[in-house]
Amino acid sequence: MKARLPKGFGGGASDMGSMLKQAQKMQENMNKLQAELEEKEYAVTSGGGMVEVQINGKREILSVNIKPEAVDPDDIEMLQDLVVAGVNEAIRKVDEVTATEMGKLTGGMNIPGLA
């Protein structure tokens, strides 16, 4: 006796073709979104606005602006910490926006290789 699957289950050639088309469409949408996200630019500050870091979606630092009052020759370590904090926050911002936007596209599926 053969078991019968309900209609739409069991996957025939047409079901597989449909799944492949859907996967290709999703891949195209993800590539387009990734390109758009890479073009975006973000500005993040640290130290109450003393240091501003500009970064793009490719995680490339575009500029670092430091207010003159943040420069204390007797406390260079504080300035270094502010720059590091600003860069790290900028990277977190890019990762957060990328994950949110990709999550919208993938319906929350965790796809390896995506931010």
Wavefront OBJ file of the C-alpha trace (Angstrom):
o trace
v 0.000 0.000 0.000
v 1.358 3.394 -0.979
v 1.118 6.369 1.314
v -0.333 9.422 -0.323
v 0.734 12.909 0.558
v -1.757 15.752 0.636
v -1.887 17.925 -2.457
v 0.989 20.401 -2.543
v 3.324 18.118 -0.584
v 5.909 15.765 -1.896
v 7.511 18.276 -4.192
v 7.357 17.650 -7.845
v 9.420 19.324 -10.514
v 7.089 22.321 -10.541
v 7.352 22.748 -6.763
v 11.134 22.613 -6.932
v 11.185 25.104 -9.810
v 8.963 27.456 -7.852
v 11.196 27.193 -4.792
v 14.272 27.922 -6.893
v 12.623 30.987 -8.425
v 11.675 32.235 -4.957
v 15.222 31.667 -3.703
v 16.679 33.500 -6.710
v 14.290 36.420 -6.184
v 15.238 36.599 -2.498
v 18.932 36.527 -3.430
v 18.413 39.370 -5.919
v 16.543 41.409 -3.294
v 19.253 40.746 -0.711
v 22.004 41.797 -3.126
v 20.118 44.994 -3.986
v 19.523 45.795 -0.308
v 23.156 45.075 0.563
v 24.314 47.499 -2.140
v 21.919 50.165 -0.842
v 23.086 49.649 2.741
v 26.731 49.930 1.701
v 26.021 53.359 0.187
v 24.498 54.774 3.382
v 26.522 56.994 5.673
v 26.168 57.325 9.425
v 27.407 59.877 11.946
v 27.990 58.776 15.530
v 29.329 60.764 18.458
v 31.122 59.888 21.680
v 32.118 61.843 24.736
v 28.971 63.945 24.675
v 29.637 65.068 21.119
v 33.343 65.742 21.564
v 34.224 63.188 18.879
v 32.150 62.513 15.760
v 32.812 59.552 13.482
v 31.430 59.290 9.948
v 31.190 55.737 8.584
v 29.622 54.125 5.553
v 27.754 50.849 5.212
v 30.940 49.109 4.103
v 32.284 49.841 7.598
v 34.846 52.287 6.205
v 35.627 55.280 8.401
v 35.076 58.399 6.308
v 36.115 60.999 8.852
v 36.795 61.672 12.510
v 36.047 65.159 13.834
v 37.379 66.167 17.232
v 36.293 69.332 19.003
v 39.247 71.431 20.182
v 38.109 71.308 23.803
v 38.537 67.506 23.725
v 42.273 67.934 23.198
v 44.104 68.034 26.503
v 47.867 67.553 26.067
v 48.019 66.224 29.624
v 45.364 63.555 28.960
v 45.939 62.074 25.514
v 44.594 58.734 26.743
v 41.119 60.210 27.201
v 41.092 61.459 23.610
v 42.265 58.083 22.362
v 39.484 56.391 24.339
v 36.903 58.782 22.859
v 38.072 58.001 19.321
v 38.004 54.240 19.950
v 34.539 54.499 21.513
v 33.295 56.534 18.558
v 34.637 54.092 15.982
v 33.219 51.094 17.841
v 29.818 52.762 18.146
v 29.849 53.589 14.435
v 30.547 49.951 13.564
v 27.756 48.806 15.907
v 25.382 51.247 14.208
v 26.148 49.862 10.742
v 25.761 46.276 11.981
v 22.465 47.090 13.716
v 20.921 48.802 10.674
v 22.128 46.044 8.351
v 20.741 43.280 10.575
v 17.392 45.077 10.947
v 16.982 45.711 7.225
v 18.084 42.209 6.211
v 15.769 40.747 8.863
v 12.851 42.573 7.266
v 13.733 41.058 3.897
v 14.333 37.514 5.128
v 11.374 37.439 7.493
v 13.659 36.993 10.481
v 15.393 33.886 9.118
v 18.982 33.707 10.269
v 20.926 33.205 7.046
v 24.652 32.534 7.501
v 26.919 35.145 5.974
v 24.522 38.029 6.484
v 25.153 40.698 9.043
l 1 2 3 4 5 6 7 8 9 10 11 12 13 14 15 16 17 18 19 20 21 22 23 24 25 26 27 28 29 30 31 32 33 34 35 36 37 38 39 40 41 42 43 44 45 46 47 48 49 50 51 52 53 54 55 56 57 58 59 60 61 62 63 64 65 66 67 68 69 70 71 72 73 74 75 76 77 78 79 80 81 82 83 84 85 86 87 88 89 90 91 92 93 94 95 96 97 98 99 100 101 102 103 104 105 106 107 108 109 110 111 112 113 114 115
